[in-house]
Amino acid sequence: MKKKVIRRKGKEYVLATQRTKLTPGDAIRLMRELKEWTQKDLAGRTGISAQNISMLENNRVPLGRKRALMLSKAFGIHPGTLMFPDYVPSADRGKVA
C-alpha cells in the first residue's frame, strides 16, 4: 500500500490515513476538551450560552460565521478550523511520492 506524502520546505511528511469525519460540533468539543474547559467556561469566554454550545457540539444548530468567529477567537485558532474541520488543501490532495 502506497503512503501519501507531501513535501513542505524541503521535508517530506506522510499524510495520516483519515479514519473518521469530523463535524464542526466535533471540532468545537475537541478544542474545548483540549483546553480543559467546561461548556460554561467556553460560554463565559464567548458570550454564547452554554445551552447553545451544547447544541453546537451535538450538531443540532448550524455553526454559522458569527459563532465561528466568536469561538475561534476564544480558542486562538482560525475560524475555518471549526467550520471546515476535514478540509485538505487541493494542492495536497492525492499527492503520492
PyMOL commands that set and color helices and strands:
alter all, ss='L'
color gray80, all
select helices_A, chain A and resi 24-34+39-46+50-57+64-75+79-83
alter helices_A, ss='H'
color red, helices_A
select strands_A, chain A and resi 5-8+11-14
alter strands_A, ss='S'
color yellow, strands_A
deselect
rebuild
show_as cartoon
